[in-house]
Amino acid sequence: MRWLPCLLACALLLSGGPRAAAQKGPAGAPAPVVRRQLAAQRTAAPIKLDGLLDDAAWAGAPVSGQFTEFRPHPGRRERQPTEVRVLYDDVAMYVGAKLVEASSDSIRRELTQRDNIGNTDFFAVFLDPYRDHLNGYGFFVLSTGVQVDQRLSPANGEDNAWNAVWDSRVAPLPDGHGWSVEIRIPYSAIRFAQAPVQTWGVQFFRQRKAANQQFAWNPIDPAADGFVNQWGELTGLENLHPPLRLSFTPYVSSYVNHYPYNEQGKRNYGTSFNGGADVKWGINESFTLDATLVPDFGQVISDNQVLNLSPFEVQYQENRAFFTEGTELFNKGGLFYSRRVGSQPIGFNDVAGQLRRGEFVYQNPGVTRLINATKVSGRTSKGLGIGVFNALSAASYATVQDSVSGERREVLTQPLTNYNIVVLDQSLPHNSYISLINTNVTRAGQAYDANVTAGLFRFVDKLNQYAFKGQLNYSQRRGQILNSDAPVSDRNGYKYYLNYGKISGNWTWNVDHGIESDTYNPNDLGILFGNNNISQSATVNYNKYQPFWKVNNFSSSLGAYQSQLFRPLLYQDAGVYGSANTTFSKSFLTTGFNANLDLAKHDYYEPRTAPLGPYYVRVPASANLGVFVSSDYRKKLAYDVNLGVRSYAPDERLPRPRRAGYGLTLSPRYRVSDQLNFRYTFDYGLKVNQIGYVNDGLDATNPLDQPLIAAFGPDVLLGGRRVATFTNTLTTNYTFTNRLSFTIRLRHYVSAVRYQAFARLRPGGAEESLPEYTRNHDNSFSAFNVDASLVWWFAPGSQVSLVWKDATSSYLLGNEATPLYFDNLANVANTPHNNNVSIKVLYYLDYLALRPRRKAS
């Protein structure tokens, strides 16, 4: 890494060159950011929230309007005017808006669940209380009264998982030509500094769905990098005092579970009753503590299970609210994969190796029980963000039983474990930042501990034209493997990444370079798909944001990549890629394509051998073409179509059939009414003559395999296979009111694998055919899930949810496996199903609302 300082110096010199050139003349330089101002008016009179804006206080508030179109014609002034006013008092900020329309029929009003916009008009207010031009809050109110809120940050982008407790109302304008909205944002929902006079960043947004138009109060240049940095300013905020932010959300839940064990001593039905709470406490004006005590995640939507034939684990989506809300600081650097907390025990797959003669596994829990989790996060007036996350999970044990005596004993699969993250994130001028992150996993006893530290930076020039960013990580693991005297092997490792490029304008480009050492391992609290890499790429993009010809916009990219192993230094892969897409003006149909041309690849991970290098699977050169079409979602019937084809070149070095791959996705959606809609998604994938590792390989104890092992040695067994995968998903939503909705989702997944030939992989990528090998390794996996939920938001921050979940899966191997879709569907239908019905009640209690109010003197 002796050349790293030289690379940094060169990048800084390069960043100075273009900046100096841009300052010399107007050609190519972006227009300066226009920052409109709106004065907020303090009010002593109470505001009745009914959406009408008829309170006397609104009449005296300064009015602003003249919104500018953002999509699809950036820069045009709005024709249907919008008026905005802002009031504030000691406890909340109030935003009122009138949105004029040609007629009431022009307003789209599809009812949706909370945080789902749909085919609907909306008004939104965005706040940047610290004016760091990087982080902000968004509060949307749809024409139906449904609320959407989000946090905006460099790490999470527009994070819709964040939820705040605020209030709003909508009403039609008296003349019927439009609608109005009143929004109340309590100071407890946001964070701001203590100062006698303040100016906040602010943006107001409007969507007119009938014309597919979006408008911004402060003009936004789509060719300029960033969103928060293009907001206006809210002035006149005086004597604001951050309140004591203290809320308590207790819950109670009850479950009835049915699984047909039909075994002696096991009940088919089970019940449980749970209670716990979430606590939010504002430590000071900037920092908040979020804690969940005895959490209950039983109602989260089911995972999309798949058959995993790759050498890497499957990354599942996080659906637990505590781990999706307000995590923008903890997601910096990509070191936090929240599914690790309360995940499968680290010794789950090793229980069989702990069995004594005559024992079998009676019970082996697949998840650990989370005792509590806590987050402390916030940002100071100087732009320093601080985050601390801590979670504690209980020890987990598998139960094994003696088949003769019936005696049972416990095997430790996960010790008591503490998970911790500390983040420091300093905002800098010109949309820049520098961050430091540390993650730590500490386990009780002799089981190993893990620690990862990372530094991140992003530096942008004054004109917001060029950016240089990077990251340096260092991982450590200390201790022994669970239930073993063997120490962990990957004790220390590192990773770094550098990226430099032009970020604004119609033409943008970037080059990057990164290394992951062979011992870098952040997987105890993060996720990594293969280390031991050196990679670099270069990409150029051209985007046209103004309408031309018959389209609204156009975007395209072209790039090249190359990678190799870090140790030993060996070629891995290389190729070029490109893409383009556009949206047509009249039909609003969006279409595009992506294409790859990949040179022959040496796959060092597929053989599952260590160390990497001697063995690799040779993948021939290939070309991929994918096209997609997405219709106008305003119409009752809309659709998305994706089609992909990958063709492989013949490989004269290896005598095997030619490979190919195909993919198809069809996703029609139908809106029956503004309350009822259906969406169906069909996914199909086919891989022909794919060469892959055979999971259960040769067995030295099997007499049929012994001659092969003697002839070829302990090399890797590969199989040529045909993999067909079908996924059918149907989602139905019925929304009764803007606070009561019902959703049901059905998903069936099946993947069938048929092996057609086997070969022994030798060092250097050579393959030796095994025509005499006849063992059947075919397999098929099916999964079926139903998730149905009825949710009622009966008060701000409070809800009742009734959930039914039905789940089953089956894995067939050898002669039992079948490649036929309907045979797999029948098999999963006849497999025992786990049915679960639950009800959960959350009630939000705010200290400020509960305390006695002082009488005015």
QUIZIBEL-V840849 format. One record per residue. RES is the residue in three letters. PHI is phi in whole degrees, 0 to 359 (NA if undefined). Layout:
# QUIZIBEL-V840849
res	phi
RES	PHI
RES	PHI
This chain:
# QUIZIBEL-V840849
res	phi
MET	NA
ARG	294
TRP	274
LEU	297
PRO	302
CYS	295
LEU	297
LEU	298
ALA	296
CYS	297
ALA	296
LEU	293
LEU	296
LEU	298
SER	294
GLY	286
GLY	299
PRO	300
ARG	296
ALA	297
ALA	296
ALA	294
GLN	284
LYS	284
GLY	206
PRO	284
ALA	296
GLY	81
ALA	279
PRO	287
ALA	291
PRO	298
VAL	292
VAL	273
ARG	244
ARG	289
GLN	235
LEU	225
ALA	273
ALA	277
GLN	249
ARG	286
THR	230
ALA	259
ALA	278
PRO	292
ILE	255
LYS	275
LEU	275
ASP	224
GLY	83
LEU	266
LEU	56
ASP	256
ASP	290
ALA	299
ALA	298
TRP	294
ALA	296
GLY	268
ALA	276
PRO	302
VAL	249
SER	226
GLY	203
GLN	54
PHE	289
THR	244
GLU	293
PHE	256
ARG	220
PRO	270
HIS	247
PRO	302
GLY	101
ARG	283
ARG	282
GLU	290
ARG	266
GLN	265
PRO	293
THR	234
GLU	241
VAL	231
ARG	226
VAL	228
LEU	241
TYR	206
ASP	223
ASP	283
VAL	238
ALA	202
MET	250
TYR	238
VAL	239
GLY	240
ALA	216
LYS	246
LEU	240
VAL	281
GLU	227
ALA	297
SER	201
SER	293
ASP	291
SER	281
ILE	269
ARG	274
ARG	221
GLU	284
LEU	285
THR	224
GLN	286
ARG	302
ASP	71
ASN	230
ILE	281
GLY	68
ASN	270
THR	215
ASP	286
PHE	208
PHE	235
ALA	223
VAL	237
PHE	243
LEU	233
ASP	234
PRO	300
TYR	268
ARG	50
ASP	269
HIS	63
LEU	233
ASN	240
GLY	200
TYR	238
GLY	233
PHE	233
PHE	252
VAL	233
LEU	279
SER	298
THR	271
GLY	93
VAL	292
GLN	258
VAL	225
ASP	224
GLN	204
ARG	255
LEU	242
SER	202
PRO	298
ALA	283
ASN	254
GLY	65
GLU	269
ASP	265
ASN	279
ALA	286
TRP	288
ASN	232
ALA	239
VAL	254
TRP	212
ASP	223
SER	199
ARG	214
VAL	235
ALA	203
PRO	288
LEU	293
PRO	305
ASP	273
GLY	82
HIS	261
GLY	130
TRP	213
SER	228
VAL	216
GLU	238
ILE	234
ARG	243
ILE	249
PRO	294
TYR	297
SER	291
ALA	274
ILE	231
ARG	230
PHE	207
ALA	278
GLN	272
ALA	201
PRO	293
VAL	229
GLN	227
THR	233
TRP	252
GLY	287
VAL	213
GLN	213
PHE	243
PHE	227
ARG	221
GLN	242
ARG	249
LYS	291
ALA	301
ALA	252
ASN	55
GLN	248
GLN	231
PHE	232
ALA	239
TRP	293
ASN	265
PRO	305
ILE	241
ASP	268
PRO	295
ALA	279
ALA	269
ASP	289
GLY	103
PHE	235
VAL	298
ASN	287
GLN	247
TRP	266
GLY	270
GLU	230
LEU	255
THR	253
GLY	81
LEU	274
GLU	233
ASN	54
LEU	274
HIS	239
PRO	305
PRO	280
LEU	290
ARG	265
LEU	220
SER	223
PHE	224
THR	238
PRO	285
TYR	221
VAL	227
SER	215
SER	221
TYR	233
VAL	236
ASN	238
HIS	231
TYR	222
PRO	281
TYR	299
ASN	52
GLU	237
GLN	297
GLY	88
LYS	242
ARG	277
ASN	282
TYR	246
GLY	218
THR	229
SER	207
PHE	228
ASN	230
GLY	209
GLY	185
ALA	197
ASP	250
VAL	235
LYS	237
TRP	225
GLY	280
ILE	298
ASN	210
GLU	294
SER	251
PHE	245
THR	231
LEU	258
ASP	245
ALA	225
THR	241
LEU	249
VAL	50
PRO	291
ASP	231
PHE	248
GLY	291
GLN	262
VAL	293
ILE	295
SER	293
ASP	290
ASN	275
GLN	291
VAL	221
LEU	276
ASN	258
LEU	259
SER	276
PRO	280
PHE	246
GLU	287
VAL	274
GLN	266
TYR	263
GLN	289
GLU	277
ASN	244
ARG	279
ALA	302
PHE	299
PHE	266
THR	248
GLU	268
GLY	62
THR	251
GLU	299
LEU	289
PHE	286
ASN	273
LYS	301
GLY	81
GLY	66
LEU	264
PHE	245
TYR	254
SER	297
ARG	293
ARG	294
VAL	278
GLY	77
SER	266
GLN	297
PRO	302
ILE	294
GLY	258
PHE	301
ASN	274
ASP	256
VAL	296
ALA	301
GLY	286
GLN	261
LEU	285
ARG	267
ARG	301
GLY	86
GLU	263
PHE	221
VAL	280
TYR	274
GLN	206
ASN	216
PRO	303
GLY	271
VAL	224
THR	266
ARG	272
LEU	276
ILE	278
ASN	199
ALA	213
THR	221
LYS	233
VAL	238
SER	209
GLY	169
ARG	217
THR	279
SER	294
LYS	270
GLY	86
LEU	269
GLY	270
ILE	232
GLY	224
VAL	227
PHE	242
ASN	214
ALA	219
LEU	231
SER	244
ALA	283
ALA	294
SER	235
TYR	228
ALA	265
THR	253
VAL	244
GLN	227
ASP	283
SER	289
VAL	263
SER	276
GLY	79
GLU	291
ARG	243
ARG	215
GLU	252
VAL	241
LEU	292
THR	248
GLN	203
PRO	287
LEU	307
THR	228
ASN	246
TYR	248
ASN	217
ILE	225
VAL	233
VAL	229
LEU	239
ASP	225
GLN	261
SER	285
LEU	237
PRO	300
HIS	64
ASN	61
SER	251
TYR	200
ILE	219
SER	223
LEU	228
ILE	231
ASN	227
THR	243
ASN	216
VAL	236
THR	242
ARG	247
ALA	291
GLY	80
GLN	272
ALA	299
TYR	293
ASP	253
ALA	221
ASN	213
VAL	227
THR	238
ALA	220
GLY	243
LEU	234
PHE	210
ARG	213
PHE	242
VAL	239
ASP	287
LYS	297
LEU	272
ASN	57
GLN	252
TYR	231
ALA	224
PHE	233
LYS	225
GLY	193
GLN	205
LEU	227
ASN	243
TYR	222
SER	250
GLN	223
ARG	223
ARG	224
GLY	125
GLN	245
ILE	295
LEU	304
ASN	57
SER	208
ASP	269
ALA	280
PRO	284
VAL	294
SER	269
ASP	270
ARG	285
ASN	221
GLY	200
TYR	214
LYS	213
TYR	217
TYR	212
LEU	230
ASN	214
TYR	224
GLY	183
LYS	269
ILE	248
SER	233
GLY	106
ASN	291
TRP	260
THR	229
TRP	204
ASN	203
VAL	233
ASP	219
HIS	207
GLY	209
ILE	224
GLU	237
SER	291
ASP	289
THR	247
TYR	287
ASN	210
PRO	260
ASN	287
ASP	289
LEU	228
GLY	240
ILE	216
LEU	222
PHE	254
GLY	86
ASN	260
ASN	61
ASN	230
ILE	236
SER	223
GLN	208
SER	206
ALA	219
THR	223
VAL	236
ASN	235
TYR	232
ASN	233
LYS	244
TYR	265
GLN	272
PRO	299
PHE	207
TRP	48
LYS	245
VAL	235
ASN	274
ASN	198
PHE	205
SER	222
SER	207
SER	210
LEU	213
GLY	205
ALA	218
TYR	220
GLN	202
SER	215
GLN	209
LEU	291
PHE	280
ARG	213
PRO	286
LEU	283
LEU	228
TYR	300
GLN	239
ASP	197
ALA	196
GLY	176
VAL	233
TYR	213
GLY	201
SER	202
ALA	201
ASN	205
THR	205
THR	237
PHE	283
SER	292
LYS	279
SER	272
PHE	54
LEU	276
THR	255
THR	218
GLY	186
PHE	212
ASN	222
ALA	219
ASN	227
LEU	234
ASP	253
LEU	288
ALA	305
LYS	245
HIS	255
ASP	269
TYR	275
TYR	267
GLU	301
PRO	291
ARG	60
THR	247
ALA	223
PRO	284
LEU	289
GLY	134
PRO	297
TYR	250
TYR	206
VAL	265
ARG	277
VAL	253
PRO	297
ALA	303
SER	212
ALA	231
ASN	234
LEU	227
GLY	234
VAL	231
PHE	217
VAL	222
SER	228
SER	274
ASP	286
TYR	288
ARG	289
LYS	281
LYS	300
LEU	251
ALA	228
TYR	204
ASP	231
VAL	227
ASN	231
LEU	224
GLY	224
VAL	223
ARG	237
SER	244
TYR	254
ALA	285
PRO	294
ASP	247
GLU	291
ARG	286
LEU	238
PRO	279
ARG	216
PRO	298
ARG	289
ARG	272
ALA	200
GLY	214
TYR	222
GLY	214
LEU	216
THR	231
LEU	239
SER	220
PRO	279
ARG	224
TYR	227
ARG	259
VAL	293
SER	206
ASP	287
GLN	245
LEU	237
ASN	213
PHE	233
ARG	220
TYR	242
THR	232
PHE	243
ASP	243
TYR	225
GLY	226
LEU	224
LYS	242
VAL	252
ASN	58
GLN	292
ILE	258
GLY	210
TYR	295
VAL	269
ASN	302
ASP	254
GLY	31
LEU	271
ASP	243
ALA	294
THR	270
ASN	271
PRO	303
LEU	290
ASP	268
GLN	301
PRO	298
LEU	291
ILE	295
ALA	294
ALA	280
PHE	249
GLY	82
PRO	278
ASP	269
VAL	277
LEU	267
LEU	248
GLY	226
GLY	274
ARG	224
ARG	250
VAL	243
ALA	245
THR	231
PHE	238
THR	226
ASN	241
THR	227
LEU	236
THR	237
THR	236
ASN	236
TYR	232
THR	251
PHE	285
THR	220
ASN	287
ARG	234
LEU	226
SER	212
PHE	230
THR	224
ILE	227
ARG	229
LEU	244
ARG	223
HIS	236
TYR	234
VAL	215
SER	226
ALA	240
VAL	240
ARG	238
TYR	271
GLN	246
ALA	198
PHE	232
ALA	213
ARG	263
LEU	277
ARG	251
PRO	304
GLY	86
GLY	85
ALA	286
GLU	235
GLU	244
SER	294
LEU	238
PRO	295
GLU	277
TYR	275
THR	236
ARG	296
ASN	271
HIS	251
ASP	302
ASN	207
SER	213
PHE	230
SER	231
ALA	219
PHE	227
ASN	222
VAL	235
ASP	234
ALA	237
SER	217
LEU	245
VAL	239
TRP	234
TRP	272
PHE	275
ALA	200
PRO	305
GLY	77
SER	239
GLN	208
VAL	240
SER	230
LEU	247
VAL	231
TRP	239
LYS	231
ASP	233
ALA	215
THR	202
SER	205
SER	214
TYR	232
LEU	246
LEU	228
GLY	71
ASN	294
GLU	284
ALA	290
THR	225
PRO	276
LEU	275
TYR	298
PHE	289
ASP	294
ASN	292
LEU	295
ALA	294
ASN	294
VAL	290
ALA	293
ASN	269
THR	281
PRO	306
HIS	257
ASN	260
ASN	251
ASN	222
VAL	241
SER	218
ILE	227
LYS	222
VAL	238
LEU	247
TYR	227
TYR	271
LEU	241
ASP	253
TYR	301
LEU	295
ALA	280
LEU	272
ARG	290
PRO	295
ARG	274
ARG	283
LYS	286
ALA	293
SER	280
